[in-house]
Amino acid sequence: NAGVTQTPKFQVLKTGQSMTLQCAQDMNHEYMSWYRQDPGMGLRLIHYSVGAGITDQGEVPNGYNVSRSTTEDFPLRLLSAAPSQTSVYFCASSYSTGADTQYFGPGTRLTVL
Amino acid sequence: KQEVTQIPAALSVPEGENLVLNCSFTDSAIYNLQWFRQDPGKGLTSLLLIQSSQREQTSGRLNASLDKSSGRSTLYIAASQPGDSATYLCAVRLDDYKLSFGAGTTVTVRA
């Protein structure tokens, strides 16, 4: 049982490049989400999914795209990277919503030059 | 808009002292509140989850209280150890899908 895994751990991009951050969980969780963490700020929700085929926007969705084709995987795509997207990205999952404990991945540290 | 605040941003205590970490939120209409621990360069680990109908939760040396009416939660860590050094974040669940996080309190326990 690996929990929530994220790849890569570190990534450097140039402005305008695109890339996909991978997230997978093996706990059969329905709910998955992506957050970004910036210095001095709390984590902010980017996108979330309540099950395969269902996604929705969070607090800061601009510049990011998601899809959920399977229960296990929830990739985050940066369409055209900008320096403002330099951040640490965390994927989280929970069994469902509401009262459930959130489980977090180890994070991806992204730098956009 | 829900605002979650954690004060102080950093705290340093000698080993053995009890830790008191504060979290305040502006909207009392929450589902629950969760405390997390984050080690440098790592993800978040859930410590305690308090449902909106509960007043406190305990796990080992950790105790978290919740006062919805005043918009406050407190995390107590008894007899602190150097291994407790980390950043502690609180998060409130606003609805079925969203968590709103505080910026965290970074704790250093001096041996």
Chai-1 contact restraints between the chains, C-beta under 6 A:
chainA,res_idxA,chainB,res_idxB,connection_type,confidence,min_distance_angstrom,max_distance_angstrom,comment,restraint_id
A,G40,B,A103,contact,1.0,0.0,6.0,A-B,restraint_1
A,M41,B,A103,contact,1.0,0.0,6.0,A-B,restraint_2
A,G42,B,F101,contact,1.0,0.0,6.0,A-B,restraint_3
A,G42,B,G102,contact,1.0,0.0,6.0,A-B,restraint_4
A,G42,B,A103,contact,1.0,0.0,6.0,A-B,restraint_5
A,L43,B,F101,contact,1.0,0.0,6.0,A-B,restraint_6
A,L45,B,K98,contact,1.0,0.0,6.0,A-B,restraint_7
A,Y48,B,Y97,contact,1.0,0.0,6.0,A-B,restraint_8
A,T97,B,D96,contact,1.0,0.0,6.0,A-B,restraint_9
A,T97,B,Y97,contact,1.0,0.0,6.0,A-B,restraint_10
A,G98,B,Y31,contact,1.0,0.0,6.0,A-B,restraint_11
A,G98,B,D96,contact,1.0,0.0,6.0,A-B,restraint_12
A,T101,B,S46,contact,1.0,0.0,6.0,A-B,restraint_13
A,T101,B,L49,contact,1.0,0.0,6.0,A-B,restraint_14
A,F104,B,G43,contact,1.0,0.0,6.0,A-B,restraint_15
A,F104,B,L44,contact,1.0,0.0,6.0,A-B,restraint_16
A,G105,B,G43,contact,1.0,0.0,6.0,A-B,restraint_17
A,P106,B,K42,contact,1.0,0.0,6.0,A-B,restraint_18
A,P106,B,G43,contact,1.0,0.0,6.0,A-B,restraint_19
A,G107,B,G43,contact,1.0,0.0,6.0,A-B,restraint_20
